[in-house]
Amino acid sequence: MNVEPEPVLFCWSGGKDSAMALAAIRRREDCRVAALLTTVTEGYDRISMHGVRRELLEWQAEAIGLPLREVFIPPECVNATYEARMRDALEEQLALGVRQVVFGDIFLEDLRAYREQNLARIGMTGVFPLWKQDTRDLARYLVHAGFRAIAVCVDSRVLDRSFAGRELDDSFFADLPPGVDPCGENGEFHTFVFDSPVFRAPLPVSRGEVVERGPFIFCDLIPATPDPLHVV
């Protein structure tokens, strides 16, 4: 008897771990991704934490071929507000029959526990396709499996400003200082994926201004064409 794949919601950050986790979950036959869920900062129209323009997030969703559900949160959002707005979005999906939420987390135990506790309160569970995988292996896989990403935010307390705007290639990972996780799992850097095996076409972007916001250095990415899915 054929069993219908279960719909799952994917928490999409726009970065490399999300892209690798999405590729992994799509290889499974027991589930299908129903939609992407991303937090966007109000007033800035950018992906929260990553600082990427909302337009580029929408390009990603179009390239993946999935509907996008955006959760808008205020700048410097407090936990209570974040949790309330996420709960509203998750309960919408639950009403549609979605009971599992997929994340790209790799090894942060406290973060996984936090996510699972919040999901359990509304009768949902988490799925973690990359969990406990070696981040050095994931970095090698990223480079050699057709994923292309740019570092859009770096923590200047652990990385030099020059890393902002660099593509994640072999030289990027070779230049990371000792103690910095190859996947930036401790928040050392955040990325934007502009091409991957889960995209229908690469997204043409150009590097813009590099700015400092507290300890974080952001490289703005600019859409290079209004029609990314028809660029050869």
DOMITI-659554 format. One line per 4 residues: for each residue x negated, y negated, z negated of N, C-alpha, C. Coordinates in steps of 0.001 Angstrom, whole numbers, m for minus. Atoms other than C-alpha are relative to their C-alpha. Layout:
N
X Y Z X Y Z X Y Z  ...
This chain:
232
m844 1192 0 0 0 0 m887 m1252 0  747 1243 m51 m1343 m3428 957 512 m956 m1071  m355 954 1051 m1410 m5876 m1942 m279 m1412 506  155 1390 m445 m862 m9533 m1136 m1065 m699 m841
1029 719 768 m3925 m11645 m2115 633 m1050 m919  m531 961 959 m3312 m13794 m5179 m516 m1400 305  462 1371 m248 m3411 m17574 m4643 m817 m527 m1175  826 610 1036 m6140 m19414 m6561 m248 m1464 354
339 1406 m168 m6935 m23088 m7056 m1501 m142 m169  1452 145 63 m10523 m24192 m6430 m361 m1404 m482  485 1292 503 m12101 m26959 m8530 m1219 m420 815  998 397 m987 m14115 m28707 m5820 m655 m1321 m387
733 1217 349 m16823 m31226 m6719 m581 m698 1221  641 530 m1199 m18099 m31736 m3174 m1459 383 119  1412 m320 23 m21504 m30367 m4133 m333 1429 373  522 m1284 m475 m23645 m27335 m3394 550 1206 m758
m508 m1142 758 m22438 m25090 m6234 1445 307 390  m1368 m208 m463 m18849 m25630 m5150 10 727 1340  22 m605 m1336 m19717 m24733 m1567 m423 1468 m67  436 m1387 118 m21570 m21567 m2583 1068 857 m680
m1058 m747 686 m18788 m20521 m4968 1191 220 922  m1108 m150 m941 m16161 m21147 m2289 m306 1088 1025  390 m1048 m942 m18085 m18991 182 128 1372 m650  m65 m1277 709 m18275 m16246 m2459 1441 453 m217
m1383 m374 293 m14582 m16344 m3382 750 357 1274  m677 m308 m1267 m13537 m16285 265 m374 1383 532  356 m1368 m408 m15336 m12968 684 831 1049 m731  m824 m937 756 m12980 m11386 m1823 1354 216 693
m1265 m331 m658 m9905 m9618 m493 1194 m93 m941  m1104 m5 959 m7869 m9846 m3703 548 m1390 m294  m503 1349 236 m7380 m13618 m3620 m185 m869 1237  131 992 m1072 m6943 m16545 m1256 46 m1383 m642
41 1353 553 m7770 m20180 m1978 1172 m792 572  m1194 728 m423 m4547 m22194 m1883 m263 m1486 182  254 1437 m64 m5982 m25681 m2438 m1287 m333 m735  1154 559 705 m8922 m27770 m3591 499 m1034 m1004
m349 975 1026 m8756 m29870 m6768 m1250 m805 m355  1160 867 254 m11077 m32863 m7279 414 m1214 m816  m257 1230 755 m11245 m35708 m9807 m634 m1186 724  422 1226 m680 m11524 m39191 m8288 139 m1158 m975
m22 1127 933 m12369 m42334 m10249 820 m1157 552  m877 1101 m406 m9673 m45004 m10047 m800 m1294 153  652 1290 m210 m10738 m48383 m8701 m1261 87 827  1222 m196 m775 m13858 m46936 m7092 249 856 1235
m312 m914 m1091 m12239 m44328 m4810 m1205 887 323  1163 m874 m152 m15196 m42023 m5369 150 1236 m886  m13 m1223 790 m15676 m38478 m6607 m648 m288 m1355  523 261 1344 m16158 m38659 m10373 m1342 690 m203
1366 m452 289 m19777 m38198 m11527 m903 m42 1228  852 m67 m1188 m21071 m37737 m7962 m95 m1352 710  25 1311 m623 m20154 m41225 m6749 170 13 1507  m166 m121 m1454 m19283 m40011 m3232 1344 m593 420
m1215 646 m486 m16721 m41941 m1193 1130 1010 208  m1177 m859 m137 m13216 m40503 m1188 200 444 1452  m153 m357 m1407 m13191 m40566 2611 m815 1238 357  843 m1160 m283 m16053 m38070 2683 553 1258 m667
m681 m1126 644 m14213 m35841 209 1119 516 902  m1094 m396 m892 m11240 m35845 2581 m543 680 1253  639 m669 m1136 m13567 m34954 5459 m347 1442 m355  352 m1353 418 m14812 m31969 3479 1227 915 5
m1217 m811 65 m11278 m30721 2839 491 352 1397  m416 m260 m1384 m10465 m31065 6536 m923 1018 659  962 m939 m584 m13646 m29234 7523 200 1410 m548  m251 m1304 617 m12787 m26420 5097 1341 560 453
m1319 m436 m436 m9176 m26334 6260 937 318 m1147  m857 m217 1160 m7550 m26527 2823 606 m1316 m469  m582 1217 571 m5141 m29007 1226 m795 m466 m1212  762 600 1092 m6715 m31387 m1291 957 m629 m1001
m767 620 1091 m5147 m32274 m4653 m973 m838 m810  900 904 716 m6805 m35326 m6194 587 m377 m1362  m391 424 1343 m6669 m36123 m9911 m716 m1311 m275  606 1314 197 m7248 m39819 m10533 m190 m276 m1493
328 300 1391 m9003 m40760 m13764 m662 m1377 m70  601 1333 111 m10118 m44179 m15068 m1512 79 m176  1443 34 276 m13783 m45217 m15230 m238 233 m1490  343 m302 1387 m15475 m44024 m18437 1184 665 m714
m1201 m690 473 m12540 m41695 m18945 m269 767 m1298  120 m756 1252 m12030 m40337 m22466 598 1384 204  m420 m1391 m155 m11426 m36615 m22936 1511 179 m10  m1454 m176 116 m7777 m36975 m23946 703 m346 1302
m608 404 m1270 m6905 m38802 m20718 m340 1001 1092  417 m989 m1004 m8925 m36409 m18569 804 1287 m143  m683 m1271 220 m7329 m33366 m20144 1489 m93 327  m1423 169 m286 m3796 m34760 m19851 264 m15 1499
m221 88 m1449 m4159 m35566 m16161 m337 1313 704  311 m1318 m558 m5838 m32267 m15376 1121 981 m301  m1086 m914 367 m3088 m30441 m17235 1209 m207 916  m1125 278 m905 m425 m32178 m15133 m239 636 1365
322 m552 m1319 m2214 m31147 m11928 42 1522 m17  25 m1459 98 m2712 m27571 m13106 1406 571 m158  m1365 m488 186 884 m27195 m14213 799 m68 1303  m616 54 m1329 1991 m28292 m10732 m333 1258 792
436 m1192 m719 m51 m25453 m9286 587 1269 m617  m584 m1153 686 1205 m23009 m11897 1448 210 441  m1390 m82 m448 4772 m23806 m10846 110 564 1417  23 m528 m1367 3761 m22809 m7302 m489 1453 40
428 m1394 64 2566 m19410 m8501 m1488 209 m108  1456 m110 142 m1131 m20175 m8932 m349 191 m1476  317 m301 1395 m2505 m18620 m12115 m1504 51 m278  1449 m39 192 m6266 m18660 m11547 m653 m1238 615
735 1180 m456 m8692 m21554 m11146 m1475 371 126  1383 m378 m299 m12145 m21148 m9592 m943 m1176 m255  1012 1013 300 m15242 m23037 m10771 m1368 456 512  1348 m311 m463 m18840 m23240 m9543 m1041 30 m1092
950 m18 1117 m20416 m23130 m13016 m893 1241 60  981 m1088 m109 m23514 m20955 m13370 m393 578 m1356  431 m612 1263 m24726 m20620 m16963 324 m794 m1263  m288 787 1195 m23419 m23319 m19337 1174 618 m764
m1000 m747 760 m21573 m21242 m21928 1066 m910 m610  m966 883 646 m19961 m24190 m23731 975 m597 1002  m880 546 m1031 m18586 m25629 m20496 1015 1044 446  m934 m1061 m384 m17097 m22292 m19475 1054 204 m1086
m939 m195 1107 m15529 m21863 m22909 1030 m1129 m49  m901 1160 m22 m14065 m25387 m22713 1043 147 1095  m938 m168 m1111 m12524 m24685 m19322 1009 1102 m303  m877 m1143 258 m11120 m21322 m20370 1017 m299 m1096
m929 358 1078 m9597 m22716 m23561 1125 m896 519  m1017 894 m552 m7808 m25497 m21663 951 742 935  m850 m776 m901 m6544 m23070 m19031 935 920 m778  m801 m948 783 m5331 m20582 m21627 1215 m673 m623
m1116 715 632 m3115 m23235 m23200 1227 m69 910  m1146 66 m922 m968 m23281 m20055 193 1314 760  m220 m1311 m593 m1228 m19613 m19173 m769 262 1279  838 m219 m1174 m3988 m19793 m16564 m1350 578 m438
1324 m545 289 m7399 m18133 m16319 m1020 m548 997  1071 498 m853 m10770 m19101 m14838 m733 1109 721  809 m915 m801 m12858 m17412 m12150 m1323 m710 284  1324 617 m107 m16627 m18037 m11946 m887 858 910
708 m883 m940 m18151 m16481 m8786 m1521 m32 m99  1467 123 75 m21704 m17742 m9468 m547 311 m1388  384 m93 1412 m21777 m16917 m13163 m1200 919 m223  1215 m692 415 m25180 m15851 m14533 m923 402 1158
954 m245 m1082 m26808 m15738 m11117 m1249 m860 m233  1260 712 167 m30450 m16806 m11095 17 m1250 879  m99 1232 m772 m30551 m20463 m10051 m1135 m154 1012  1072 16 m1010 m33874 m19964 m8252 446 768 1237
m527 m770 m1130 m32221 m17299 m6112 1080 m780 736  m1056 791 m626 m29241 m19575 m5507 m582 m1138 837  646 1074 m759 m31543 m22396 m4397 m556 521 1318  518 m597 m1239 m33224 m20096 m1884 1144 361 948
m1172 m351 m803 m29841 m18840 m692 590 m1240 661  m542 1254 m519 m28620 m22420 m271 m730 m437 1261  816 498 m1111 m31480 m23340 2033 87 909 1216  149 m933 m1112 m31526 m20196 4131 1310 595 505
m1292 m536 m433 m27795 m19420 4442 856 m1029 737  m722 973 m811 m26808 m22581 6295 724 m1086 m775  m569 1098 784 m25784 m24882 3437 m946 m1201 94  818 1209 m34 m26981 m28468 3795 613 m1038 m935
m491 910 1028 m26705 m30927 942 m1003 m1112 m242  821 1166 325 m28019 m34318 m126 187 m317 m1478  m86 423 1401 m28833 m35389 m3688 563 m1422 m45  m665 1308 14 m26393 m38253 m4275 m89 m683 m1360
133 565 1337 m26988 m38755 m7998 m1096 745 m735  1053 m633 784 m30084 m38099 m10088 m95 m695 m1352  205 520 1342 m30740 m38554 m13778 m1455 m459 m97  1355 560 m12 m33736 m40881 m13967 m817 380 m1232
732 m430 1196 m34631 m39495 m17393 m800 1276 255  714 m1250 m296 m35784 m36253 m15765 m513 70 1441  424 m20 m1399 m36206 m37038 m12050 m337 m1402 475  385 1278 m588 m37906 m39797 m10107 1099 m508 932
m989 656 m856 m35726 m42256 m8211 m71 503 1443  194 m407 m1391 m37180 m40930 m4940 801 1247 376  m805 m1184 m304 m35090 m37745 m5244 1388 m373 506  m1326 431 m449 m31890 m39731 m4642 m13 m203 1516
m81 113 m1449 m30941 m39355 m990 m759 1074 751  747 m1068 m670 m33184 m36364 m291 897 1189 313  m708 m1238 m323 m31857 m33304 1473 m609 1149 m803  461 m1142 789 m32093 m30078 m507 m591 1060 927
718 m967 m815 m34669 m28220 1534 m1100 634 m854  1063 m669 763 m37669 m26114 532 m896 m995 m733  897 973 633 m39758 m29211 m190 657 m670 m1197  m728 576 1139 m37065 m30676 m2457 m172 888 m1233
88 m909 1149 m37071 m27594 m4673 m1441 171 m475  1411 m124 383 m40874 m27338 m4591 m461 m1208 m811  410 1231 683 m41133 m30945 m5829 675 m209 m1352  m676 174 1284 m38806 m30505 m8805 m999 205 m1146
928 m154 1140 m40733 m31028 m12077 330 1252 m808  m257 m1124 896 m41118 m28117 m14496 1092 m370 m1007  m1069 245 965 m38090 m27790 m16743 1302 m469 609  m1225 398 m696 m35608 m29085 m14172 604 1236 665
m632 m1181 m578 m33113 m26406 m13217 106 m152 1516  m47 90 m1464 m33284 m25596 m9474 1370 m387 552  m1338 376 m442 m29502 m26052 m9220 539 m1219 m746  m461 1169 747 m29350 m29066 m11524 1135 325 m949
m1117 m456 824 m27062 m27071 m13807 108 m774 m1313  m35 803 1228 m28010 m29256 m16790 317 m1467 274  m361 1368 m355 m26907 m32399 m14950 m1142 m829 537  1163 741 m485 m30327 m33329 m13573 271 m712 1330
m374 630 m1268 m28857 m34055 m10128 1329 566 473  m1256 m405 m618 m25584 m33887 m8199 m127 m176 1508  202 m47 m1451 m25120 m33269 m4493 1296 m157 782  m1115 5 m954 m22874 m33688 m1480 m355 944 1143
220 m953 m1087 m22572 m30842 1018 575 m576 1292  m495 523 m1269 m22339 m32064 4604 58 1069 1092  m167 m1128 m913 m22580 m28672 6289 m121 1281 m811  56 m1274 704 m22009 m25097 5178 736 1049 819
m722 m1060 m708 m20739 m21713 6363 1521 m82 m160  m1453 120 176 m17278 m22667 5019 570 m1228 712  m462 1159 m765 m17084 m25811 7214 223 386 1463  m226 m211 m1432 m15650 m25829 10713 m1005 m766 850
995 813 m708 m18207 m28466 11705 m758 m823 m1039  749 848 934 m20966 m30523 10043 619 m1389 m91  m512 1347 207 m20049 m33919 8611 m1132 m1002 219  1065 966 m262 m22126 m36760 10092 32 m1157 m990
102 1070 989 m23222 m39056 7286 m1380 m639 109  1296 681 65 m25979 m41610 6877 m222 m501 m1421  334 464 1343 m27787 m42734 3750 129 m1514 m63  m169 1429 205 m26860 m46145 2416 m840 m498 m1161
712 648 1105 m27867 m48217 m582 m243 970 m1153  314 m736 1217 m29561 m46658 m3585 136 m969 m1168  m280 914 1107 m28276 m48193 m6828 m185 713 m1332  192 m530 1345 m28886 m47745 m10544 1202 m337 m850
m1118 182 927 m26024 m47254 m12993 m381 677 m1316  510 m572 1234 m27433 m46791 m16473 m1181 894 317  1131 m890 m280 m29763 m43785 m16425 112 737 1338  m234 m761 m1228 m28309 m42511 m13135 m277 m834 1246
308 624 m1277 m29522 m43319 m9645 903 623 1067  m932 m474 m1010 m26916 m43055 m6867 m456 m417 1397  217 314 m1407 m27486 m42842 m3125 1351 29 689  m1287 73 m684 m24425 m44028 m1240 m92 694 1355
m74 m629 m1317 m23442 m41901 1750 1094 m677 803  m901 769 m864 m21745 m43602 4677 484 872 1138  m513 m743 m1154 m19433 m41949 7228 m607 m545 1288  694 423 m1225 m21242 m42030 10576 914 m44 1210
m951 m24 m1120 m18194 m41474 12809 1383 234 m557  m1363 m226 502 m14410 m41534 12402 569 1366 351  m566 m1262 m483 m14007 m38101 14006 m988 1137 m192  1085 m939 257 m16389 m35633 12309 201 1384 575
m214 m1380 m432 m14753 m32404 13410 m82 175 1510  167 m104 m1452 m15236 m33234 17082 m1382 m436 446  1392 341 m324 m18921 m34077 16873 m780 1271 272  809 m1184 m329 m21227 m31579 18542 m1329 m92 m724
